Amino acid sequence: MTLFIKNISKSIIALAAVSLIFSSCQKENNSPSPLAVQNEKAVVNPINTRVINGNYGNPALGPAAFGTRYVNIYTGAQDSVGAVAYNLRLTSTNNGTIAPKSGYTFKYLVTTTALGSISAANYATATTVTSWGQNTSTTSTPNGWWNYNSTTHVASPVANMVLFVNDGANTYAFKATAIAGQGGATSNRAVYTFQSGIVN
């Protein structure tokens, strides 16, 4: 009888241990990973806000008056001499024309996909350009990344436009969210706000 009770006790303990392990595994499997959003992992990560301050210049002296702004769209590093580890060059009036560093690939894509959900597949279908500035298109197909209203004198980002720069190792996606001006008629600069991240 004692042996019988001992065997039943061992069986109950073993069953309780298996039940506890199974329950723990279930909890672990039900916990979302830090990148999961309802079973979808982040694609562009992290999303940073980067403010790019253009160089001051006198518009009456032409586009060259603004020089070049060298920018790393991922880190936010920037200067006007190219000493930073940059991946973009901003030139022309108010540094409004973007071009990649020599040897890098620059693309654009008009899409309603949120920046955080942009993928390598989106990059593959994007259009390659050598530089991209003011949108002067009168159709629904833009030919630049920013608009200018000649009546109100207000510049604004083209809606739903995502830009990409690839340095051969990584692809960065970025999107303009705001454009502002500083200064007066004879000395002014543009201030651009972008969201940016690395395409995973």
C-alpha positions in Angstrom: 0.0 0.0 0.0 2.8 2.4 0.9 4.5 1.7 -2.5 1.3 2.3 -4.3 0.8 5.8 -2.6 4.5 6.7 -3.3 4.0 5.8 -7.0 0.8 7.9 -7.2 2.5 10.8 -5.5 5.4 10.6 -8.0 2.9 10.6 -10.9 1.1 13.6 -9.5 4.4 15.6 -9.1 5.5 14.6 -12.6 2.2 15.7 -14.1 2.3 19.0 -12.2 5.9 19.7 -13.5 4.9 19.0 -17.1 1.8 21.2 -16.7 3.9 24.1 -15.3 6.5 23.8 -18.1 3.7 23.8 -20.8 2.0 26.8 -19.2 5.3 28.7 -19.1 6.0 28.0 -22.8 2.5 29.1 -23.7 3.1 32.5 -22.0 6.4 33.0 -23.7 4.9 32.2 -27.1 2.1 34.6 -26.5 4.3 37.5 -25.6 4.9 39.9 -28.5 8.5 40.7 -29.4 9.6 44.3 -29.0 9.4 44.8 -32.8 6.0 43.2 -33.2 2.9 45.2 -33.8 0.0 42.8 -34.1 2.1 40.1 -35.6 4.0 42.5 -38.0 7.6 43.4 -37.4 8.9 46.9 -37.9 10.5 47.4 -41.3 12.1 50.9 -41.1 13.6 51.1 -37.7 14.1 53.3 -35.8 12.3 56.3 -37.2 14.2 59.5 -36.3 13.3 63.1 -36.8 16.1 65.1 -38.5 16.2 68.9 -39.0 18.4 70.1 -41.8 19.4 73.7 -41.6 20.2 75.1 -45.1 23.0 77.6 -45.6 22.2 81.3 -45.6 22.3 83.0 -49.0 21.0 85.9 -51.0 18.5 84.6 -53.6 19.3 87.6 -55.9 22.8 86.2 -56.4 21.5 82.9 -57.8 21.5 79.3 -56.7 25.2 79.2 -56.1 24.9 81.7 -53.2 23.6 78.9 -50.9 26.6 76.6 -51.4 26.2 72.9 -50.5 24.8 71.3 -47.4 26.3 67.9 -46.6 23.9 65.7 -44.6 23.8 62.2 -43.1 20.0 61.6 -43.2 20.3 58.8 -40.7 22.4 60.4 -38.0 21.4 64.0 -38.6 25.1 65.1 -38.9 25.5 68.0 -41.3 27.9 70.8 -42.3 28.7 73.0 -45.3 32.2 71.6 -46.0 31.8 67.9 -46.3 33.7 66.9 -43.2 30.8 64.8 -41.8 30.1 61.2 -42.9 27.4 62.4 -45.3 25.2 60.4 -47.7 23.4 63.4 -49.3 24.3 66.8 -50.8 21.8 69.6 -50.8 22.5 72.4 -53.4 20.8 75.2 -55.4 18.5 77.9 -54.0 17.8 77.3 -50.3 19.6 74.0 -50.6 16.4 72.5 -52.1 17.9 70.1 -54.5 19.0 66.7 -53.0 21.6 64.5 -54.6 23.4 61.4 -53.2 27.0 61.2 -52.4 29.0 60.1 -55.4 28.7 56.4 -55.9 25.5 56.1 -53.9 22.0 55.3 -55.3 19.1 57.8 -54.9 15.5 56.9 -55.5 12.0 58.2 -54.8 8.6 56.5 -54.5 5.1 58.0 -54.2 3.2 55.8 -51.8 0.6 56.0 -49.1 2.5 53.3 -47.1 3.6 54.7 -43.8 7.4 55.2 -43.4 7.6 52.6 -40.7 6.2 50.0 -43.1 8.5 50.8 -46.0 10.4 47.6 -47.1 13.2 46.5 -49.4 10.4 45.6 -51.9 9.3 49.3 -52.0 12.9 50.3 -52.5 13.2 47.9 -55.4 10.2 49.4 -57.2 11.3 53.1 -56.6 12.5 55.3 -59.4 16.2 56.1 -59.6 17.2 59.8 -60.0 20.4 61.7 -59.9 19.0 64.7 -58.1 15.5 65.8 -56.9 14.4 69.3 -56.2 11.3 71.5 -56.7 8.2 69.9 -58.1 7.2 71.8 -61.2 4.9 69.1 -62.7 1.3 70.2 -63.5 0.2 66.5 -63.6 -0.3 64.0 -60.8 3.2 62.6 -61.4 5.7 64.8 -59.4 9.1 65.7 -60.7 10.5 66.9 -57.4 10.1 66.5 -53.6 8.8 69.9 -52.6 6.1 72.3 -53.9 6.2 76.1 -54.0 3.1 78.3 -54.1 4.0 81.5 -56.0 0.9 83.3 -54.6 1.4 82.5 -50.9 5.2 82.1 -51.2 4.9 78.9 -49.1 7.0 75.8 -49.7 5.7 72.4 -48.7 6.7 68.7 -49.1 5.1 66.7 -51.9 2.5 64.4 -50.3 3.2 60.7 -49.9 6.8 60.9 -51.2 9.4 58.7 -49.7 13.1 59.1 -50.7 15.8 56.5 -50.5 19.6 56.6 -50.4 21.7 53.5 -50.6 25.4 53.5 -49.7 26.1 49.9 -50.9 25.6 48.5 -47.4 22.4 50.0 -46.1 19.3 51.6 -47.5 17.9 54.7 -45.7 14.3 55.8 -46.3 13.3 59.4 -45.5 10.3 61.6 -45.9 9.9 65.4 -45.6 7.3 66.5 -43.0 7.9 70.3 -42.9 9.6 73.2 -44.7 10.2 76.6 -43.1 12.2 79.7 -44.0 14.4 81.9 -41.8 15.9 85.3 -42.4 15.0 88.2 -44.7 14.8 89.0 -48.4 18.5 89.4 -48.9 19.8 86.7 -46.6 17.7 83.6 -45.9 17.8 79.8 -45.5 15.4 76.9 -45.6 14.9 74.6 -42.6 13.7 71.1 -43.6 12.3 68.5 -41.2 12.5 64.8 -42.2 11.6 61.5 -40.7 14.2 58.9 -41.5 15.2 55.3 -40.7 17.1 52.3 -42.0 15.3 49.8 -44.2 15.6 46.4 -42.6 
